[in-house]
Amino acid sequence: MRLIRLLKRDIAKECTDWVKDSIISEDQASKICDRYGIDYKKASEQTYGYAVLMGLGYLFIGLAVITLLSANWDDIPRSIRMLGLLLLTTSTHLFALKKYKENQIPTAIGLFFLGSLFYGASIMLIAQIYHIDEHYPNGIFWWAVGVLPLGALLQSSLLISLTMVLAFIWFFVESGLNYFPMLFPIFLAVLAWHVFKVKQSYVLFLSFVVGLGVYLEYALSWWMGDGYRFNFEIENAVFCIGLFIAYHGFSKWLVSQKDPKLVDYGTVLGLWALRFMIFTLLILSFDWLWEELIETNWINSGFSIVLAAVFSIIGVCFSYFGNRQFYSTLSFALLYVFGLYMVMQTYDDIYALYFQIVNNIVLIIAGVWLIVKGIKESVTHYFFLGVTTILATGLLRYIDLVGDYIGASILFIIFAVILLSAARFWKSHQRSLQKS
């Protein structure tokens, strides 16, 4: 899948310019946009920059008002402070509702956003007025809960974004005090509904993916901490790797769907899942890290293996039923499960070097595979990610020097041969394409 799908707004803009220059007709522009799931007429009318500027403008208005109130807070009588906060919040929302009824939707959403800021400030300042010294993360939670219905009813990505920012803040503040944020999935459910059913947003989609992963990681840590505190162990790293393998398979299933929105989400998720797995292999290319893994005292090694197998099966099944090439997901899954099992069965640090050598070989193979895949499918992302993998591996080995200087020199020669061979393959592939 070409990453050009991720540049929809640019495609719509280019089509609009081509129509103005009489290069293509409006009907042709509409067909090009339809191919990528874009409504040409709506896209040509969108003013994204205007919406961003309006949102930032309302944000700074809210910050200015809140700052002004905070600076003079102690000089204002308590009753006036209370009444002023209620009037400010209520009047802003009523004015926003008026604009919404007048069908001035962008202005209404901006005002609702401003009113939501005032609503949050009111919660905090009212708590200060009456010296409410309760569990203070609850204030952030109720702020997020208050904004959530507005974002859902208005189907506004701006208000949903504000809700999720508050939800994440509440999540980390709550967990930082050793309380489990049990209700966080409510926000994730609304976010999933918004990105899959209402409006396309790559940022919000990735927020959902990250949020789901973070919640599951903390759930695992809460379980390992005996249900009263968080206990982050090596199992969390194992869990994270397995989750991204499942994400990698899920991305291939999304790409196979007919809905252009799902195809785009699959492209984004596959891109970041692949990057994460390459990054993980680069981290594991040092022997001292393998020594740490060998010496690790696992809390529940059997559970970790089962969890790794479950994630791997999920990823491979999604990839297979997506009618895509599932060999890459299968390869990562087998390396993941088999490597984890071998580390758990090894008790001598001397084997750390062997794990490191195998890891670097896998990195080289992955880099070559990405380069070849990028050339054959004419996808520059795969090509440059493969080249980056080879170069990063070479740089890390220059810093670490596997074995000795002679071994490092041999490794660099191998890298040079791979890159030069890739260049020759690219050249021959381009010639064959031109002849055909």
N, C-alpha and C positions, 0 to 999 in steps of 0.2 A: 504494500500500500504506500503510495507516494505521500511524503510529508506535505505536499502542496495542499492537501486537504485541510491542513491546519492553518492555511492562509486564506480563509474564505473571504474575509473582508477585503483583502487585497485583490482577490479574484473579481469580486463584485465591482470594485473601484476601477480596475483595469477594463472590465467589460463596458462600464459606463463611458470611460474615455474613448474606447474603440468605437462605440456607437456615435459619440459626438464627432469623431474624426472620419465617420462613414467607412470604417474598415470592415465592420460587420453590421448586420441589421439588429434591431431590437429583439426580433424573434430568435436570432442566433445567440444573442447575449443571454436571453432567457434560458435557452437550451443548455448553454455552457454552465450557467449557474445551477440549473436543475440537476446536472450531473453530480454536483457537489453538495446538493441539499440546500441550496440558497434560493430564497425568494428574491428574484432580481429587482422587482419593483420596490419591495420594502427595503432591500439592502441599499438601493440607490438613494432612498430617502433618509436613511439613517444618518444621524450626526453624532457619532460616537464621541468625538472630541468635545462636543458641546455638553454631552451628558457627564463626562468625566469632570470638566471644569465646573459644572453646576454642582455636582456632588461634593467636590473639594471646597467650593465656595460656601455651601451650607455647613460643611464640617468646620470651617474656620469661623463662621458666624457663631456656631454653637460653642466653640472653644473660647471665643472672645467674651460671650455673655457669661459663661461659667467662670472664666478667670476674673471678670469684673465683679461678679457676685462674691467670689471667694475672697477677693481683696478687701471688700467692705462688709464682710459677713458679720463680724462681731459688733459693728456699729448699727446694725438694723435690728429693731425690736423683734422678738421671737414670733409674735402673732403675724407681723407683716412678712417676715421671712417665709412662714408657712403658707400664708395666703398667696404670696407672690409666686412661690414655686408651683402651687396648684394652678394658678391662673396662667402662668407662662406655659406650662405643659399642656393644659387643656386648650387654651386659645390657639396654640400652634397646630394641634391636631385638628381642631375644628376648622381652621383656615385651610389646612391641607385637604380635609374632607370636602370643603366648598369647591376648591380647585378641581378635585377629582370628579365631582358632579358636573362641573363645567367642561369636562372632558380634556382638561389640561393635565394629562397623566404625568409627564416628566416633572412638571412643577409640583404636582401633588406628592409624588414620591420623594422629591427633594425635601419638601416641607415635613413629610412624615419622618424622614431620616433626621431632620433637625429636631423634631418633637421627641424622637427616640433618645437623642442625646440629652435633651432636657429631662426626660423621664428618668434616665439613669442618674443624672446629677441630683434630681429630686430625692431619689432613694437614699443616696449617700448623705446629702445635706440634712434631710429630715432625721436620719439616724443620728447625725451629729447634734441637731437641735435638742433632741430628747435623750441624748446620751445613751443610745441603745447599744449596749456592748454584748451583742450576741455573736453567733458564728458568722463572721463577716463575709465569707464567700457566698452566703445566701443572698446577699445584696446583689452580687454579680449574676447569680443564678436567676433571680426574679427579674432583673433587667433583661436578660436574654429571653426569658419566658414571655415578657411583655412585648418584645419586638417580634417574636416568632409568628404570632397570628397575623400581624400586618404584612410581613414578608410573604406568608403563604397565601393570604387572601388577595393581595395586590400582585402576586406572582412577580415580585421585584427581586432581581439579583442583588441590587444594592442593599436592601434590607435583610435579605438572607445572608449576605456577606457580613453585615454588622452582627447579626445573630450568631453566626459561627465564630467570629472573632471573640465575642463575649463568652460563648460556650467553651471555646478552647482555654480562654483565660480562667474561667471558673474551674474547668477540669484540672488544670495544673496547680491552681491555688488550693483547691480542695484536696487533691492527692498529695500536695506538698505538706499538708497538715495531717497526713496519714488517714484520710477519709476516702472511701471508694466512691467515685462519682457515678453512682448507679444509673442515674437518669440521662446520662449523656447520649445513649442510643436514640432517645426521642428526637434530639437535634439532628442526628445522623439520618434518621428515617425521613424527616422533612426535607433535609438536604438531598437525599437520594431521589425523592419524589420530584423535587424541583429540577435537578439536572437531567433526569431521565424522561420526565413527562412534560415539563413546562418549558424551560429555556436551556439552551446549550451554553455551557460555560466550562472551559477547560480548567480554570483556576478552581472553581467550586467542585468540579469532578475530582481533581487531585486532592482537594481538601477532604472530600469524602473518603477517598482511598487512604490518605494519611490518618484521618480521624479513626477509621475502622481499625487500622493497624495499631495505632496508639492505644485504643481502648482494649483491644485483645491482648496487647503486651502487658498493660497494667493489670488486666484480669488475671493473667498468668502469674505476675509478680505478687498480686494479692493472695492468690492461692498458695504460692510458695512461702509467703509470709504468714501462713496459718490463719489468714482471714482477719488480721487486725493491723497489719502494716504491709508495706511494699518491700519486697526482697528481690532485687535485680541480680540475677546470676547469669552464668554462661548459657543456661537454657533460654534466656531471652534472645541472645544472638542467634541461637539455633532456630528459634521460633521465627525470628525476623527473616532469615534466609528462606525458610520454608514458605512463609507467607508470600514472598516475592516470586517464588517459583509458581505458586498458585496464581498469582497475578499475571505472570507471563503467559500461562496457559489460557487464563480468562481473557486476556487481551486478544489472543488469536480467535477465540470464539466470538468476541465482539466484532472483530474485523470481518468475519464471515457473514454478519447479519445484513439485511437489506436496508435497514434504517441508516441513512447517512450519519445521523447523530451518533449512533452506536459505533459505526465504523471509525469515526473520528476519535471517540473516546478510546477505542481499542488501539488506535495508532499511538495516541499519547501514552497510554498505560504500558504498551509494549516497549516504547522508547525508553521510558524511565526504569522499567523492570530490567531491561537488558543492561542499561547503564549501571544499575545497582549491582547486578551479578558480576559484571566486569570489575567494578570497583571493589567488590568483596574478594575476588580472586587476587587483585593487586595487593590488598591488605594482607592476605594470607601468603604472600610470596616471601615472607621473612621467616627464618628458622626459629627465631626466639618466640614467635607467636605460636608456632606448633609445639614448642617446648611447654609453653603455658597451658595449651590445650591438653597435652598428654598428662600434665601434673594436676589437672583440674579434678576436684572432688565433686562429682555430679550428685545433685540432690535426688534425682530420679532419672537414671539413665534409660531405663526401659520405657518410661513415658516419653522421653525425648525422641527415641527411635520410632515409636509408634506415631508420634505427632509428625515427625519428618516424613514417614511413609504416607500418612494421610494427606499432607499438603502436596506431596509429589504426585500421588494418585489423582488428586483434584486437578492439579495443573495439567497433567498428561491427558486426562479425560476431556477437559475443556478444549485443549488443543486438538485432540483427535476428532471430537464431535463438531468442531468448527471447520472441518474439511480443509484444514491447513496442514502444512508440513510440521509434524509434531516432534520431529527428531531433535530439534534444538532443546525443546522443553524436556524431552525424555533424557537427553544427555546430561543436562544440568541436574535433573532429578536423581539420576543414577549416581553421578559424582557426589551429590549431596548426601544421599542415604549411605552409600558405600563408604565414603570418606569419614562420615560421622561414626559409623560402626567401627571402622579400623582404628580411629583415634581412641575410642572408648576401650578397645581391646589391647591397646599398646601402653606399656608401663615404663619403657626405657627411653630417655631423652635422646639417645643416639639415633633413633629413627626419625627425629624431627627433620634432619637433612633430607631424608628420602621423601618425606611429605612435601618439603619445599621444592625439591626437584620436580616431582610429579605436578605440583601446582603450577610451576613455571612452564612446563611442557603444555599443560592445559591452556594456559594463557596464550602461548604461541599458536596453538591449534585454533583457539577461538579467534585470535587476530587474523590468521590466514583465512578462516572460514568467513569472517565478516568482510574482508577485502574482496574475496571471490564472489560472495553473495552481492556485494555492492556493485561490482563490475557487471555481473551477469544480469542483474535486475535493474541496473542504471539508477540505483538509489544511493545518493552521495552520503547519506547519513551512515549507512552500514560501512561504506568504504572508509570514511574518515574515522569512524569509531574503531575499525580494525587497525588502521595505521596508528591511531593514538594508543591503542592497546599494546602494539609492538614497541612503539617508542617509549611508552611509560614503563614497560617491562625492562627495556634496555637501560633506562635511566635508573630505575630502582636497583638493578643488578650492578650498575656502575658504582652506586652508593654502597651497596651491601657486599659486592664481590663474592659471588657464589664460589665456594671452594678456595680458589686462589686467582692470581692475575692471569694465568694461562687459561683457566676455565672461563673466566670472564671474557677474555679475548676471543675464545672459540665461540662463545655465545653471541658476541657482537658480530662476528663473521656470519653466523647463521642468520641473524636479523637482517644483515645487509643482503644476503642471498635472497631471503624471503621478499624484501621490498623491491629489489631489482627484478626478481621474477614476476612479481605482481605488476610492475610497470610494463614489462614485456607482454604479459598476458592482456593488460588493458589495451595496449597498442594493437595487438593482433585481434582482440575482440572488436575494437572500433573499426578496423579494416573489414572484418567479416560483415559487420552491420552495414557499412557503406556499400559493399558489393551486393548484399541482398536487397 
